Amino acid sequence: MKKSKYAVETNLSNRLKARLNINNKVSVVDFQQWVQDQIEILDGDDILDVGCGTGAQSLRYLDRVGDKGSVYAIDAMKTSINQLIEKAKGRNLITEVGDMMNLSNIIKNRRFNVAACTYAIYYASNPKIVMKTMYDSLKPGGRLMICVPNEPHGLVELVRRYKSIPSVVLESLKISSNLLQPFFDEHFDSYSISFLKNQQSYNKLDQVMNALSASPYYDNSIEENVCADIKSIIDKHGSFKFYKRSYLITSRKKI
Ligand SMILES: C[S@@+](CC[C@H](N)C(=O)[O-])C[C@H]1O[C@@H](n2cnc3c(N)ncnc32)[C@H](O)[C@@H]1O
């Protein structure tokens, strides 16, 4: 069997880090800034970040809440939490390694001005339970914010030509209409939905393959075919472009 040039990263924290780096370089819109622009955060706020990963959002929340505020960040991966702690440099960050399904036991009776979850809620075995705990954890006037990917997704569509996509990925691309909007409809009188259609533009085959091998739906068995396809697109058009869509829903609890 031919040796693979693009090894799939098995360490999940490194895989997330690689994905964030690539996204940053090839996206037309700064995704992290877009997320921040959708949420009202005030100086002194206490923020809950569920599925915080290596801190792409938590660190920005820390910047925004200042010395009087705090960020309570939860993730299942200890190595990701460790990276976040290092980057937070002693600011008002509380971390917990744990399953978000256990959120109510983790946060106990802490209350927050903002409860947020970016690109993680679909990993919960029952996202509705996690969202209800986040909702219950809000102080009066507190904001709930959930951000997820949305279909169609250019890279997923590319891989789908050669192999089936894991159901967790397909479900994550439909969760906005299947679960999030019904939940907000049930719990709030009004809510805001924002869509981001972010173009990603790759001009090198290696860049695309590195992005694919850091994704949860790729494996090396399709490398030869995918490489041939991408190479011919880049040779013909100078770049390989697709859209990555995001959906963000947010609302405020009654005072
Ligand atoms: C795509 S990453 C997003 C991380 C971060 N919010 C960001 O945007 O960079 C999803 C995160 O959810 C975490 N995760 C997956 N299942 C989880 C669970 N059951 N409980 C808590 N965290 C979980 C993963 O470890 C990972 O850090």
The ligand as a Gaussian input file, in Angstrom:
#p B3LYP/6-31G(d) Opt

LIG

0 1
 C      -14.491000      21.877000      17.597000
 S      -13.858000      22.000000      19.214000
 C      -14.303000      23.682000      19.615000
 C      -13.476000      24.263000      20.699000
 C      -13.585000      25.786000      20.871000
 N      -14.892000      26.198000      21.315000
 C      -13.209000      26.456000      19.576000
 O      -14.086000      26.962000      18.854000
 O      -12.012000      26.437000      19.258000
 C      -14.991000      21.044000      20.182000
 C      -14.562000      20.900000      21.621000
 O      -15.565000      20.188000      22.347000
 C      -14.905000      19.346000      23.270000
 N      -15.824000      18.284000      23.653000
 C      -16.231000      17.227000      22.905000
 N      -17.091000      16.463000      23.594000
 C      -17.244000      17.043000      24.815000
 C      -18.002000      16.736000      25.965000
 N      -18.816000      15.673000      25.985000
 N      -17.904000      17.540000      27.036000
 C      -17.082000      18.630000      27.012000
 N      -16.337000      18.987000      25.942000
 C      -16.416000      18.210000      24.841000
 C      -13.683000      18.867000      22.537000
 O      -12.702000      18.383000      23.416000
 C      -13.267000      20.127000      21.778000
 O      -12.371000      20.894000      22.508000

